[in-house]
């Protein structure tokens, strides 16, 4: 009696393969949506940040991950750190990876061949400017 039931279950296994595919289809679709909405944009931001940090040069105003504002006074290509002046006569060495943003970066040249500064830069001297 048990053997006949086992054969009956084996015969029904072939149509069950399509059930397995349809049960994994929602998981695959969720992963695809997750990829395009979460992973891909994050990779793009990381790539842009790496390019920004690699392009940091002497004279750039930067913000570190700790929130310290300063100006790069020494940056050698190929080195992993830069020297940042955070106050008059106060210089610290900071890892390039600890640079969060470059404040005075320039955009590609516009009409007339002049470099255009990034939006949001103020040219006026304020009370908080050092």
C-alpha positions in Angstrom: 0.0 0.0 0.0 2.8 2.5 0.8 4.6 1.7 -2.5 1.6 2.6 -4.6 1.3 5.9 -2.8 5.0 6.6 -3.5 4.6 6.0 -7.2 1.6 8.3 -7.2 3.6 11.1 -5.7 6.5 10.5 -8.1 4.1 10.8 -11.1 2.9 14.2 -9.8 6.4 15.6 -9.5 6.8 16.6 -13.1 4.0 19.3 -13.1 5.3 20.6 -9.8 8.5 21.9 -11.4 6.5 24.7 -13.0 5.1 25.5 -9.5 8.6 25.9 -8.2 9.5 28.4 -11.0 6.4 30.5 -10.3 7.1 30.5 -6.6 10.6 31.9 -7.2 9.4 34.5 -9.8 8.2 37.1 -7.2 11.6 36.8 -5.4 13.5 37.4 -8.6 11.2 40.4 -9.4 11.8 41.9 -5.9 15.5 41.6 -6.3 15.4 43.3 -9.7 13.4 46.2 -8.3 15.7 46.4 -5.3 18.7 46.5 -7.7 17.4 49.4 -9.7 16.1 51.4 -6.8 18.7 50.8 -4.2 22.0 49.2 -5.2 22.6 50.8 -8.6 22.1 54.5 -7.4 24.4 53.8 -4.4 27.1 52.5 -6.7 26.8 55.5 -8.9 27.1 57.9 -5.9 30.2 56.0 -4.6 31.8 56.2 -8.1 31.2 60.0 -8.2 32.6 60.4 -4.7 35.7 58.5 -5.5 36.3 60.7 -8.6 35.7 63.8 -6.5 38.2 62.8 -3.9 40.8 61.7 -6.5 40.4 65.1 -8.2 41.0 67.1 -5.0 43.9 69.5 -5.5 45.8 72.3 -3.7 43.6 75.3 -3.0 40.3 73.4 -2.9 38.0 74.1 0.1 36.8 70.8 1.5 34.5 69.4 4.2 35.7 66.3 6.1 33.4 63.5 7.4 33.8 65.1 10.8 32.4 68.4 9.6 35.7 70.3 9.6 36.1 72.9 7.0 39.5 73.7 5.5 41.6 74.4 2.5 43.9 71.8 0.9 47.5 73.1 1.2 49.3 70.0 0.0 48.0 67.2 -2.2 50.2 64.8 -4.1 48.7 62.5 -6.7 49.0 58.8 -5.7 49.2 59.6 -2.0 46.4 58.5 0.3 46.3 61.7 2.4 46.2 65.5 1.9 47.2 68.4 4.2 44.3 70.6 5.1 44.6 74.0 6.8 41.7 74.4 9.1 42.7 77.7 10.7 45.6 80.2 10.2 48.7 78.2 10.7 46.9 75.0 11.8 47.4 72.2 9.3 46.2 68.6 9.7 46.8 65.5 7.5 43.5 64.0 6.4 42.9 60.8 4.5 41.4 61.4 1.1 38.6 59.0 1.9 37.6 61.2 4.8 36.8 64.1 2.5 33.1 64.4 2.3 32.7 67.2 -0.2 34.7 69.8 -2.2 33.1 73.1 -1.8 34.7 75.2 -4.6 34.8 72.5 -7.4 34.3 73.9 -10.9 32.1 72.5 -13.6 33.2 71.8 -17.1 33.7 74.8 -19.3 30.6 76.6 -20.5 30.1 79.1 -23.4 33.1 81.3 -23.9 35.6 78.7 -22.6 35.4 79.8 -19.0 35.0 77.3 -16.2 31.7 77.7 -14.4 31.6 77.4 -10.6 29.2 75.0 -9.0 25.8 76.4 -7.9 25.4 77.4 -4.3 28.8 79.1 -3.9 28.6 82.6 -2.3 31.3 85.1 -3.1 30.5 87.5 -0.3 32.6 87.6 2.9 30.5 86.8 5.9 31.1 87.0 9.7 31.8 83.3 9.9 34.3 83.2 7.1 37.9 82.7 8.2 
